[in-house]
Amino acid sequence: MTRNDTNTPPRIGTSRRAGLALAAGALAVGFAGLAAAPALAQGFPSKPITLVVAFAAGGPSDVIARLLAEHMSRTLGQQVVVENVAGAGGTTGSARVASAAPDGHTILIHHLALKAAPALYNNLRYDTATAFEPLGMINTGPMVITGKMALAPNTAAEFFAFAKAQGDKLTMAHAGVGSNSHLCILLMGQAIGSKPTQVAYRGTGPAMNDLVAGQVDALCDQSTSAIPQIQGNKIKAYAVTSPQRLDIIKDVPTTREAGTPIDMTIWHGLYAPKGTPAEALGKLSSALQAAMKDDGINARFASFGTTAFPEAQRTPAAHKVAFEAEIAKWAKALKEAGVNPAAAN
């Protein structure tokens, strides 16, 4: 029996079905493209940014990084997460960023140890001169030569005389070969004609903890982390390595005033991996510049005994010039000091 149902749809030919399928597919692709458009338009940053600190938590670089990360997060609209990658005088963290995807989502904060590393290590996994894109200089300040409270000397002149007489009996902490604190020991040893015993840590944070506890005799640390301990009467302050005294610790003389000149100022800079797109570099640099204009951040810098660089010196171009000059400077200084490159541990 043949059924005649007026509600049954007519049959569609093969060619017509194929055409409808193609149209539906094209429509779906169109909607997908519209959905993706905002993400594409958003550009950089498309996810949280990792800010690598090449030393342990609690040290000077870590303190500066966390100040900047909070402000830059607001400017960029993505969280900037601080990651401490300590080891080998700051070269482990540098290698982490040098090998990261060059998309701007992994960046580095570092100081002069980055520039001195080529003269100290013969097995770096990156070429310091070409592995990074400078994003801008941050702050600058001196080192402070400090001692445990039980250490006999009370003045800078007494300390340098004591250090020379003690020789390797004096223990001085540092944050690893190539760190600021290590380089300061080298310069001090040259200045007094004696070499203290070096005690290496994974950062000046733990080194400072042991100094406060009296486990080591002395530490040459950045003013950023030394000043709070000095103000808390937890350590002795002997001298600063800048040409002038610091207002925040006016009673502490310069090494020049103490008759043992050690000129050493530290500056931090921000870096991205080489090959990072211009859009990302521009946004990161702009976010840094915005943070550096913040009165609260500059007040914190002043409380650490450091100052922000003038705006003209914070540009990527100015940073690049200073970065290259520092590499050459420390290569010459360490060679003259008789330091031979060794393997990073």
PyMOL commands that set and color helices and strands:
alter all, ss='L'
color gray80, all
select helices_A, chain A and resi 14-42+60-76+88-98+112-120+156-169+180-192+204-212+223-231+247-249+278-292+295-303+311-313+316-336
alter helices_A, ss='H'
color red, helices_A
select strands_A, chain A and resi 49-53+80-84+106-110+132-148+171-174+197-200+218-222+235-240+265-273+307-308
alter strands_A, ss='S'
color yellow, strands_A
deselect
rebuild
show_as cartoon
